[in-house]
Amino acid sequence: MNGSIPASGIRSCSVFTSILSVAQQFFARRPLARLLSTFLCSVIIVIRPFSRLGGPNAFLVLALKELVFGVQDSLAQQLELTVLNILGALLGIGFSTLGKYLASLAGYDTISARATCAVFLILVTFFAGIAKSRLVRLQLSTRISGFVSVWLLTNNIGAPSHVLSDSGDFLWITLSAAILCLVSLLALMVVFRGSTTNFETETAATFALLEQCLSSSLYRVGARETKQPYTFYRQLHSQLLQRSIKLNESYSQAAFELRIGRLSLQSIHPFVGIVEHLRRELAWGMAPLKPAQSMPGTPYSPRSGAPSLYDHPHNHNQENTFVSTIEPSALTLAHAVLDAMKTVEHLIFITFHQRSTGQTPQTAQSVSGSQKAAVHTAELHLKVARDQMREVLKHVFDQVDMQQRAEGKHAHLPKEILDCSVAAIALLQMAQEMGKALQVAENVATLYEESSTRLWHPRITLQWLGVPPGPFISDDNGDLVFASGGMVDGEAADVGLDERLTDQEARQGLAERAFSFTLVKGRPVPVGGLSMRYRTHSLSASRTDLRPNDAKPWTWRFWTAFVSMLWSTEHMLRFRVWLSKRHRAMQHSSHWRHGLKNAIGVAVLTFPAFLPEDTAARRWFQSYRGQWMTISYLWVLETNTGATWRTGYLRLFGTLLGAVYSYVGSIICGTNPYGLVAMVTAFDIPITWIILKTSITPLAVPASVALPPILFAPYISPDPNTSALHLAIIRAVTIAAGIVAALLVNSLLFPRHCRVIFLSDTSRTLGLLSSLYLTLSHDMFRVHRARIHEERRKTLKLELQIRSSLYRLTALVKTMHDEVSLLPKPLRHYRQVINTMQKMLDLMTGLRKIRENIPRKETVANVFKERREFMSCVCITLFACQHAFRAREPLPQFLPSARHAFAHLEAHVQECIRRAREDDPHALGLSLVYAFAEQEVMQNLIDTLEELLEVTGRLFGTSAWLTHDTHFSRTSTVEEGDHGWYSTFKWEEDV
């Protein structure tokens, strides 16, 4: 043995280590605060002087504590939750009290009294549903208003003596739950000091990840081989994308929270945009290269082993000359960028995590001075390295041209030179962004020096109300909806709205209707719709001075034409257009539909409560506490079917678990107050672990909510005729009935299936990508650039809309997994579509930045025909994919090949550049590197388009008319790829 540890000892050590790690997770601020709040709520329920203030429903303190006022990570979040949800409860109590008072005027249990309470309850839940869908931050506030309204308006209908007493009971219940949770967090904050993960920490961590991505991608600068696999780089870039998205979400939440410190989060908000720009530069300029493979559809592609315009002799010497010239300067610039990132990361950590309490102005000035010195040093090194890199790039092709002339060759440039060109341009863009980041960092250090510790509070705005707190993510389209012509409509569009007219159709309809009339002077109404009609003739005739053509006053034709004339006057047309927009917004608004579903479900489930008192249904509702059906319905009903199903089945299992534990607890403890408090507090230990450490929170919350009505109801209102088992079964059945009702309503009434929303939004996103590419091309062909600022704003707005749409699509795929479907959903392909569109957006952003510096004469004006052909191929491809997702129809078998068009464009561009360099050996300079970088990015865009076509074809198929069944061979068909056509048909699928 010689001191060896036995196996039993090793197992004991591992078990002890596991228990210790779990205990350490519980000995933290939030878990212990949750347990303390549960204990305090249980105590005030069993103490008679306090529980009497809540009436027979005092046990609802525990339910509200779990459903609404649960302990959060920070004091700011807890204060926000407390204030918003108390306001929601007060609105519900106030409106319900008004309804009960009006009902009491009609008499006890009269038809008018019951109808008044029913109408008030339906109105409360209807408007609460609209607010819950539209303002995501108010989800819990709207739900608690429905919670208290259900209890108040379904009990003691028309009884004057209960109007104020019932409202007072629920006011005590609400305030008790809110105050006890807040006090629990404050008590534990005294013991467990420190801050939780926040926006500034995530910003610093994102800069650290940027450093890692850039360091691992430096092999692209020298066109060298890498030892890391392709998946390693893809995972890094995927993590960076998720961090960038999360950074936006974190700021949206943190910017509207209470915090204490020297600096506001708004001071480092510019880092959010800078991080995204750096990520995009890495994506389009230094992305990992895929292993060599032939792209589908076109056999003679530069990425395949077939002959291409890159395969020419003597290219290796050119490559060595180019790489050896730019590599030292590029690496120097890359290290300067890395140093700048480290400086910014360190400054964020120091200025936001330095202890500000008790810090003297001299200490703050010392910290600020050291950070400013580091920023100035990094800024100086970055500027020197950037200027050196620009000088090298200006003259790098002079040496390559000299070598070509010495060899007497005019060969095309090798692909490695194009790769190095785009990497060098990406480094220059990253240096520019880091220069902005260092300026922001210097301003942050100055503010840190000049500011003092203070309380930062949010401004209550509609934007703040629409920001989802915590796990709530809005799945709706919001206000960013693609419309015809790339415009943005102000109202959210829903799925399946093919019956509505587009703007162009409406204008043509108005123009056609106007042809029935002429103006007084006899001139016809011009084509072009309402605006052209009145603008053209406003000077020569009155806008409303219209009369029918060739009709007698006593004829039917005259009067019908007269009515039509009034119907088509300017003011009437404007009113009709306004009314049509309002009607469409009301009819197709997902928010109004959700409010309607909310109200319909509540009306059906509470219908027995508003029947006469002597009916069996009314007695059943009161004795079995049917309010729990409605409350579970309100909590399970989500804005789409996938989220409703996931919440529904988890809450169903949680309710059964809570009912079983409550039955066991009631047998053990009975009505002993000490035992009841101990059982509820002990059950909250696993519940807290599930809520804080797992993703199945909807299972834990109803399990905890099921305890109070089963364990504490017999203690507060003893009923000897009801056994513990009977009570547990009743509560479980009523809560389960509400869950099932929510699933049925959301599946049958205005269903919003995530897959349907995903396909529609994907089509809309492809339309936005097409509009973005058209905008980029339109700006490139513009001769007079007088409206450059307006065009740039339009481009940036489109990019932001596409990014938001991609984020929503990602959330939809996650929720789609929980939808019930007879057939499996191709989620992997859906994720691939999102990744492909993300790559396309990054590449188009790179094109926008590169095209600002390309030589326009050689790369645009002299190759207009080739540019037009390539642009048309890209737009047709995007339109075909957009139509496939919108109509769910297969792709055409043959589409114009963007790769073939690009080969012609590339050859002509390089020929124009060669001629310009022959006339002047030093012509173009740095813009020449931008020109070659643009070619490489366009090549990557083609690869991405073909990836999109491939995955679209796999999802929806191909309308193939030329297959193996025909008399033509496969070889003769595939050869069409060399003549400008891309085949979407997959031969391996033709059986």
N, C-alpha and C positions, 0 to 999 in steps of 0.2 A: 504494500500500500504506500508506505513512505509519504505520508501526509496528503495523499490524494483525497479529494472530496467525493463522498459517495453520491450516487445518482439522486437519492432522495433529498440530500442536502441541496443539490443544484436546483431541483424542482421547487423546493421550499424558497430558495432565494429568488427564483424567477417569479413565483407567486407573490412574494412579498414586494418585489419591485413593481409588479403590475398594480398591486393594491396601492402602493405609495404614489405611483403616477396618477391614478384615478383620484386619490385623495388630494393631490396637489392641484388638480383641475378644479375640484370643488372648493378648495380654500382660496377662492378669489372673490373679488368684490361682487360681481353680478350674481353668481350662484348662491352665495350666502345671503345676499340681499333678497333674492327671490324666496329663499326658505324663511327668512325673517318676516317678510310681508305675508306669506301664507300663515305663519304662526300667529301674527298679530290679528289678521282678519278672522281667523278661527276663534281667537280669544274674545274679541268683541261680540261675536255671534253668540257665544255661550254665556256671556255675562248679561244677566237679565236687564239691568238698567240701560245698557246700551242697545241690546237687541230690540227692546220695546220701541225704540225710536224708529226702527225700520219696519215695524208692523209684522204681519205674518210672512212677509217675503224678505226678512232680514238676511237670510242665508245667501241672497243674491250678491252680497258683498264679495264673496269668494268668486262667484261667476264673473262679475265685472272686473275683478282684479286679474283674472286669467285672460279674459277675452279682450280687454281694452287697455287697462292700466299696468300691464306687466312691466317689471323692472328692466330698464335699458342699461346700456354700457356707460353712458356719461350723464352728467347732471343736465347738460343742455338738451339732450334727447328726451330725458324724463320730464323736464319742464315743458318742452314743446308738446309732448304727448298729453301731459296733464291739462294744459291750457286748452288745447284744441278739443279734446274729448269732453272736458267739462262744458265747454261752450256747446258742443253737439248735444250733450245730455240736457242742458238748460233749454235749448231750442225745442227738443222733443217734449220735455216736461211742460214748457210754457204753452206750446201749441195744443198738447193733449189736454191740459187744464182748461184752456179755452173751449175745446170741444166738449169736455165733460160739463162745463158750466152751461153752455147752450143746451146740452141735452137735458140737464136738470130742470131747465125752464119748461120743458115739454112734459115733465112728469116722469115718475119712476117706471122704467121698462115699457114705455109707450113706443109705438112705431116710429114716431118722430125722433125720440131720444136714441133709439137703436140706429136709425138711419144717419143721424148726425154723427155719432161716434164712428160708424163705418166709413162715412165719407171722409172724416178727418184722418182716420188711419190710412185710408187709401192715398190721400193726398200727401201725407207725411212720407210714406214709403215710396211714392212715385218720385217726388222731388229729391228724396234721399238717394234713390237709385241713379238719377241723372247726375247728381253731384259726385257720387261714388265713381261713376264711369268717367266723368269729365275731369275731376280734380282728384288725382290719385292720392294726394297727401291727406285727403279727408275721408279715406275709406273707413277708418275706425270711428271717426266722428259721426258719419252718416249712419253707421251700423248701430251705435249706441242710441242715437235718436230714435231709430226704429225699435230698438230693444225696449226702451222705457215706454214708448207709445203703445206697443203691443200689450204690455201689462196694464197700463192705465186705462186704455180705451175699451178693453174687453172685460173689465171687472166693475161691478157696482154701477151699471149704466143707468143714468138718470137719477141717482141718489144724491140729493143736495149735501148731505152730511159727509159724504166721502170725497167731495171734489178737492178740497184743500188737504185733507188728511192723507189721501193716497199720494198726492203730489209731494207732500212733505216726507213721506216714507222713502220715496225714490230719490229725493234730494239728499237725504241722509245716506242712503245706500251708495249713491254716486260719490259724494264727497268723502265718505269713509274709505272706500277703495282707493281713490286717488291720493288722499293724504297719507294713508298708511304705506303705500308703495313709495311715495316720495320720501317719507321719513326713513324707511328702511334703507334706501340708497344713500341718504345723507349720513346715516349712522355708520354704514360700512365704509363710506368715503373717509371718515376720520381714521379708521384702522388701516385701510388699504389705499394708500396714496398712489399717485401716478396717473398717467393718461393712457387712453386706449389708442389703438391704431387709427390714424386720422389722415387727412388729405396731405399735409406736409410730409409725413413719413412715406406715404405712397409715391409722392413726387420724387423724393430723394432716391427711393428704391427703383423707380423707373429710369432715372438717369444712370444708376448703376447697371441696369440691364442694357441700356443703350451702349454703355462702355463695353460690355461683354460682346454684344452683337457686332459692334464695329471692330473690335480686336480680332474676333474670329473670322471676319470677312476681309481682312487686309490682303489675303492671298489673291484676291481679285485685282489688286492694283498692279501686280507684276505678272498677271496671267500664269500663275503657278498652280501646281497640283496641291490638293489638300488631303490630309490624312483622315479627316473626319468624314463620316458618311453624310449623304445628302439629307437624311432624316434629322440629323443633329441640327443643321442650320434651319431646316423648316420648323422644328420645334422652338428654336430661339425666336424666330420671326413671329411665330404664332403666339408665343408668350408675350412678346412686345406689343403685338396688336391688342391682345386682351388687356394688358396693362394700360395702354393708351385709352381704350374704351372705358375701363374702370376708373381712370383718372377723371374723365369728364363726368361720369356718374357721381364720383365721390365729391367733386367740387360742387355739383348741383345740389347735393345734400348738405355738405358742410358749410357752404356759403350762406345758408339760411338757418344756421344754428347759433345758439348762444355760446360764447367762448370768452376766456380771459387770457390776455397776453399783450405784448407790445405791438404786435403786427396783426393786421387783418389778413385773411386768406386772399383777399382781392389783390394784395401786393404781389403774390406769386402766381396769380391766375394766368398771366401771359405764358408761363412755363407749359401750360396745357397745350396751347397751340404750337409752341416750339417743339415739344415732344412729338406731337403728331407729324409735324413737318420733317423732323429728323427720322422718324420711322418710315415715312414715305420715301425719303432719299435713300435710305438703306434698302427699301423694297424694290425701287425701280433702278437703282444704280449699282447696288452691291448684293443683289439677291443671289442665293446659291444656284449653281448651274445643275440642271438635271443631267443624269447619265445620257449619253448619246443614244437617240432612238429616232426612228422615222415617224414623222407626224402622220396621222391618218388623212386619207383623202387625196393627198398630193404626193406622188412618189419622189419627184425631183425637188426635194426641199434642202435648203442649206444645212438643216440639222440631221440629215440622213447621210448614208454613205454614198449616195449617187453623186455624179459630177455636179458641181455648182460653180458659181462665179467666184468662190473663194479659193478654189483649188487651182492654183497656178504655181509654176516653178519660181524659185528665188524669193519666195515670200518669207522664208525663215530668217534671212538676213535683215529684211525690213523690220520684222517683229523684234529681233534682238536689239536693233538700233533704237526703235521707239521705246521699248520697255526699259532699256538701260538708261535712257535719257530722262524719263519722267519718274522712274521708281524712287530714287532718293528723295526728290522733292515731295512726291506724294506721301511717302512714309513719314517725312518730317511734318507735313501738314496733318496727317492722321493722328500722330502723337500729340500735336498741339491741340487738336480737337478733343482728344481723350483727356488731356490735362485740364482743358476748360470744363469738360463735363464733371471731372472730379472736384474742381473748385466750386462749381455751382452746387453739387451734391453736399459738400462739406458746409457751405454757407447756409443752406436750408436747414441742415441739422443743427448748426450752432445757434442761429437766430431764433428758431422756434422751440428748441428743446433746452436752451440755456435757462437756468433758474432765474426768473425775472423778479420774484418776490424778494425784497430786501436788497436788491442790486443797486449800487450807487451809480450816479451818472458817469463817474470816472471809469468804473468797471465796464459799463455799457460802451463808452467811447473807446476803451482799449480793445474790446472785442470787435467793435465795428471797424476800428483802424486796421487791425490785423487782417480782417476779411477783405477790406478794400485794397490793401496792398497785394494780397493774393490774386484778387480779381484783376488789378492793373497789370501784374506780371503775366497772367494767362492771356489777357487781351493783347499785350505787346507781342508775345510769342506767336499768337494766332495770326495777327496782322502781318508780321514778317514772313511767316511760313506761307500765308495765302498769297502775298505779293510775289514771293519767289516762285510759287507754283504757277501763277498766271504768266510770269515771264517765260518760264520753261515751256509752257503750252503754246505760247505765241510763236515760238521758233522751232518746236520739235519737228514739224513736218518739213522744215527747210532741209534738215539732214536726211530725211527719208527721200525727199525729191532729188537731192544731190546723188544719193546712192542709186535711185532709179535711172537718172540720166547717165550716170557712169556705166550702168549695165545696159543702157539702151532699151529699157523695158518700160511699158506702160501698164503693168499688171494692176489688177484690183488689189485693194488692201486686204491683208488676211484678217480673219475674224478676231484674232487675239488683239489686234490694234483697236478694233471697234469696242471690244470688251473693256480694254484699258481706258479708252476715251470716255465711255459712259461712267466708269468708276471714278475717273479724275474729275469729271464735271459734278458728280454726286458729292465728292469731297469738298469741292468749292462751294456748293450749295450748303453743305453741312457747316462749313466754316462761317458762312454768312449767317446762318441761324444761330450758331453758338456765339457769334458776335452780339446778336440781339440778346441772347440769354445772359451774357456777361454784363450788358448794360442794365438789364432788369435786376441782376444780382447786386450791382453797385447801388441802384436805387433802394433795394431792400436793406442793404447795410446802412445807408444814410437814414432811412426811416427808423431802423432799429436804434440808431444813435439818438435821434431827435425825439422819439416817442417815449411815453411812459405806460406802465401797465394800466389797462382799462378793460371794461366789459364791452364786448362787441355783440350787438344784437341784430337780428334780421329785420328787414322791411317786409311787412305783410303785403304781398302782391299776388295777382293771379298766377304769375310764373311760379312763385313759391308754392302755391297751393297745388300746382300741377306737377311738382317734383315728387317722385315716389320715395318715401322714407323706408329704409331697411330693405326687406325682401320684396316690396311691392314694385313690380315693373309693369308699366302700361303696355299693353299689346295692341292698342288701337292705333289707327293711322295718324291721329293728331291733326295738325293743320298743314302738313306737308303732303300734298296730294298732286300727282302728276296729271295734268290736263292736256288737251289738244294744243299742240304748238309749244309745248314745254312750259306752259304757264303754271302758276300755282294757285290752286283754288283755296278759298278760305274755309271751306267746310269739309269735314272728313267724308270720304267716299266709302261706301260699303260695297260688298261683293255682290255681283249679279245685277248690276244696274244698266244692263244693255238697252233697256227701253228708253232711257233718257236721251234728249237731244244734245249734241255737241254745240259749242258756240257757233261754229260755222254753219251747221244745219239751221240753227235758230235765225241767224242773220239772213240766210237764203230764203227761209220761209217768210220772213218779214218783207223781203224784197219782192218775192212773188206775189204776196198779198197786195203790196202797194201798186202793182201793175193794173189793178182794177180801177185806178183813179188817175186823173191828171190834174195838174195845177191849173189855176185860173187862166194863165196865159197860154195854156195848151201844150206846154213842154212835158214830155214823159218823165216819169220818175226814173232816175238812174239805177243801174244795178250796183249793189254794194251794201244794201241793208239800210238800217235806220240812220246811221251816222252820215253816210253819203247823201241820203235823201234830203236831210235838213241842212247839211252844211253847204251843199251845192246851190240850193235855191233860196237860202235865207235872205239874200239881198233883193231878190226879185219878187217874192211873194210871201204872204203870211204863212206861217208854219201850219196853221190849222185851217187855212182858207182852201179847203178841198171840196169838190162837189162831184156828184155822179156824172158819168158820161151819157149823153144822148138819151135822156129819160124824161117823161112827162110827169108832172107832180101828182097826178091822180092815179098813176099806175103802181102796181105791186112792185115792179122792178125799181121804181124810184125810192120807195120806202125801204126796201131791203138794202139798196145801195146806200141810202142815207144812214141806216143803222150801222152798216159796215164802215161807212165813213167815220162815224163817231167812234166806232170800235178801233179805228186805226189812226186816230189823232195822236199827236205827239205825247200829250200828258197821259192818255189812256195806254199807249204803248209802253211808256216808262213804268206805269203802274203795273201793267201785265208782266213786264220783265222782272220787276221787284217782287211781285207776288209769286211768280214762278220760282224764283230763287229761294224764297222763304218756304214755299211748299215742298220743294225738293229737299231742302235742308231738314225740314221737320220729318218728311216721309222716310228719308234714308239715313238719318242720323243714328249711329249706333248707341249714342248716349240716351236719346229718347226711347229707343227700343229697350235698352236695359232698364230704364225707369219703368217702362210699361210692364216688362216681365216681373220686376220687383213688386209692382202694385197688384198685378193679376194673381200672382202666387199668394200674396198676403190675403187678398180678398177671398180666395177659395179656401185657404186653410183656416181663416178666422170666421168663415160664414156661420158655423154653428153658434158662435158667441153672440151673434146679433139676432138670433131667433127668439121667440117668446120664452119666458122663463120656465114655463111648464112643459116645454118640449123635451123629448128624450135627448136630442142632439145637444141642446144647451146644457142639460144636466151632465151629460158625458163630458163636454168640453170643460166645464168648471171642476168636476171631480177628478178628471184625469190630467188637469193642467195642460190643456191643448196649446197653451202659449209656447211651450217648448217646441212644438212642430214649426211654428212660424219663425221662431228665433233661429233654429238650426237651418231653416230655409234661407233666411237672410244672410247667414254666415257662409253657407256653401255656394250660393249663387255667385258665379264669377262672370267676367265679361266674355269668355269664350268657353266652348265645350270641353276642351282639353283640361284647362285649369279646374273646371267644375268637377269633372270626373276624378281627377287626382285628389282634390280636396274632399270630394264626396266619399270615396271608398276608404280613405285614411280616417276621416271623421267617423265613419260607420264602425270601423274596427276599434277606434279609440273609445267610442261610446260604449261598445260591448265590454271592453276592458274595464272602463270606469264603473259600469253597472255591476260587474262581477265583484270587483274589489269593494264597492260600497255595500253589497249584500253581505260579504264576509265580515266587513268592518261593523255593520249593524248587528250581526249575530254576536260578535265578540264584545262590543262596547255597549250596545243598546242605546240608552240615553245618558250615559255617563259623560259629563262634559270633559273630564280630563282624558278619557279614552278617545273621545271624538277628536279633540285637538291633536293628540298624539298620532292617530291614524291618518288624519289629513296631512299633517306635516311630514310624516314618514313617506307617504305616497308621493309627495312633491319632490323627493330626492331623485328617483328615476325619471320623473317628468321633467325636472330641470335639466338632467343630462341629455334627454332626448331633444329638448328644445334648443339647447345651446351647442350640442356637439354633433347633431345629426341633421339630415335634410328632410325628416318626416315630422316636422312640427305640427302639421294638421292632425296627426294621430294623437299627440300628447295633449293638446289643448282641450279637445272634447272629453278626453278621459278625465282630466282634472275638473272640467265643468260638470260632469255627471255626478260628482261626489256630493256637492251641497244639497241638491233637492232630495237625495236619498238618505244621507246621513243626518242632516240637520233639520229637515222638515218635521220628523217625529219629535224632535226635541223642542222646537218652537211651537208647533201646533199638533199636539198628540192626537192620534186617531186610533182608538183600540180596534176598530173594524178592519184596518189595513195592515197586513203583515209586511215584513221587510222584503220578502221575496216578491210579493205582489207589487210593492212600490218600485222595486228595482226593474221589474219587467215593464211596468207602465212607462217609467221614464225612458227606458231604452227604446221601447216601441215608438213613443211619440217623437223622440229626437231622430230616430231612424226614418220615421215617416216624412219628416221635414227634409231630410237629406235626399230621400228618393224623389220627393216632389221637385226639389231643385234640379236634380239630374234630368227628370222628365221634361220640365219646362224649358231648360236650356238646350235640350236635344230636339224638341218638337216646335217650340215657339221662337221664331227668328233665330234659328241655330247659326252660330258663328264658328264653324269648324276651322281649326287651325290650318288644315291642309288647303282648304279653299282660299283662306286669307293669304296663305303663303304663296300659292300660285298666282293670285291676282297681284300681290305686292311685288313678286319677282318680275312679272310682266311690266309693272309700273317702274320698277328700278331699272330694267333694261331700257325702257323708254327714256328715263332720265340720263342714263349713260349715253344713249344715242344723241340726246339733246346736248349733252356736254361735249361730245366729240364734234357735233356740228358747230357749236359755239367756238371751240378751239380752231376749227378750220376756217370759220367765217372771220375770226380775228386775224388769222394768218394771211388771208387773201385781201384784207382791207387795205386800201391804198392810203386813204386819209384816216389817221388814227386820232381824230379829234375826240371821239367818245370812248377813249381807252379806259377811263375810270369807270364808266357805266358798264362796259363790257366785262371788266374785271370783277365788278361786284356781282354781276349775273353769273359768271363762272364760279366764283367762290360760293355763291348761294346754291348752285347746282351741286357742287361737291359736298356741301354740308347736308343737303337733302339726301344725297345718295348714301352718305355715311350713316345718317340716322336711319334710313330705310334698311341698310344692311344689319344694323344693330337690332332692329325690330324683327327682321327675318331670323336672326340667330336665336332670339328669345322664343319665336314661334316654333322653331324646330325642337327646342327643349320641351315646350308644352305639348307639342304634337305627339310626343312619345306616350303620353297618358291618355290619348283619345282611344275610344273603343272602335275598332274597325274589323270587319270580317276578313279583309285582305291586309297583308302586311304593307306598311308604308316604306318607300325607299329613302329612309332618312340619310343614309350615307351619300346618296346621290344629291339630296337636297343640300347637305353640308358642302359637297363639292361645288355645287352651283354658287353658293354664297362665297366660298373661297375664290372661285374664278372671277366673280364680279368684283371682289375686293382687290384682286391683282389688277384687274382692268382699270379700276379707279386709280390705283397707285401709278400705273403706267401713264394714264392720261394726265395725272398731275405732273409727272415728270416731263411729258411732252409740253405742257403749258410753260414750265420753267425753262426748258431748253429752247423752245421756239422764240423766246424773247431775245435770243442772242445769235440766231443762225443767220448766215448771209442770204438775204431774201432774193436777190437777183439770181444767184446760182441754184438755190434750192427750192424756190417757189415760182418766180416769174418765168424763168426759162423752161420749167418743166410743168407748166400749168396743166397740160393735157394729161400727163401721167399722174399728177396729184389728184386731179378730178376723178380719174378712173379708180385709184386706190381708195379715195374717200368714199366713193359710191359703193365699192365692194364691202367696206367696213359697215356702212349704214344698212345695206341690204342684209348682211349677216345678222346684225343686231335686230333688225325688224323681223326677220324670220324667226329668231329665237323668242322675241317678244310675243309674236303672234302664236307660237306654239304653246307658250305658257298661258296666254290669255284664253285661247280657244281650246287648249288641250288637244290639239290636232298635230299630226305628224309633220315633219319637215319635208320640203321638196328634196328630191334625190340629188339634184345638181344645183349648186349655187355658184355665183361668180367667185373665183378664187382670189382672195386678198393677197396671198403669197405670190401668185403669178403677176398681179398688178404691181406689187412691191418690187419684184425683181426688175421689171422695166423701169420703175421710178428710180431705184437705186443705181442702175446702170447709167441712166441719163444724168442723175445728180453728180455722180463721180466723173462723168465725162465733162460736164460743165465746170466742175472744180478743176479738173486737169487743164482745161483750156485757159481758165483764169490764171492758174499758176504758171502756165507757159508764158502768158503775156507779162506777168509780174511775179517773179519767184517769191516775193515776200507778201503777196496779196492774202487777204482774208485774216491771217493771224489766228487769234484765239477763237474767232467765230468758226474756223474750220474744224476745230475739235468739237464744238457744239453741233456742227452739221453731221459729223460721223457718230456722235452720241445719239442724235435723233434717229439715225438709221438703225442703230442697235435697239433702241427702245421700241421703234416701230416693228422691228423683227420680233421682239418679245410680245408685243401686242397681237401680232398675227398668231403666234403660238397659243396665246390665251384665248383668242377667238375660236381657234380650232378645238381647244379643250372644251369651250362652251358648246360648240356644235356637237361634239362627241357626247357629252353628258346629256344634252337636250335630246339627241337622237335616241339615246338609251332609255330616256324617260318616256318619250312620246312616239318613237319609231320614225320611219321614213316612208313617204309615198313613192315607193319604188316602181318604176315602169320598165326597168332594164335589169333583169336578174339572170340567174343560170338557166331559167326556163326558156329564155329567148335563144335565138340562133347565133347570137354574138358571143364571142369568147370573153372570158374575164380580162384577158390581156388587152384586147382592143378597147374595152370599156375604160379600164383604168388609165389608158394612155390619154384620155380626155383631160386628165389633170395637167398635162403639159400644154394644153391649149386654153387655159384660163378658167377651168371649171373645177369646183371642189365637190366631191361625192360624199354625201352623208350616209350612204348605204353601207352597212357592215356586211361584208361577204361571208364572214364566219357565221352570221346569224341566218343566212339563206340556206335552209335545209331542203 
